[in-house]
Amino acid sequence: MSVVGDFNDWQSGVHLLKRRMDGKRAGTVGLPSSSTHSFRYLTAGDYWFNDEGVGDREDANSCLHT
């Protein structure tokens, strides 16, 4: 599973999410401050989904403001 977005040209596998001790997955992406980015998560089998914890959307994507 990876997080893909405009910050990595929507390429899978660039920012992988690793399983934590609590069973959730996490990863780190360095982003410039005062910027806005669209992103989604991608799993094996080309299943795309949004971050339900992020309230902002841009079209079908989650949107993050730094």
Sequence and secondary structure as in RCSB ss.txt:
>XXXX:A:sequence
MSVVGDFNDWQSGVHLLKRRMDGKRAGTVGLPSSSTHSFRYLTAGDYWFNDEGVGDREDANSCLHT
>XXXX:A:secstr
 EEEEGGGTT TTSSB EE TTS EE      SS EEEEEEEETTTEEE  TT   EETTEEEEE 
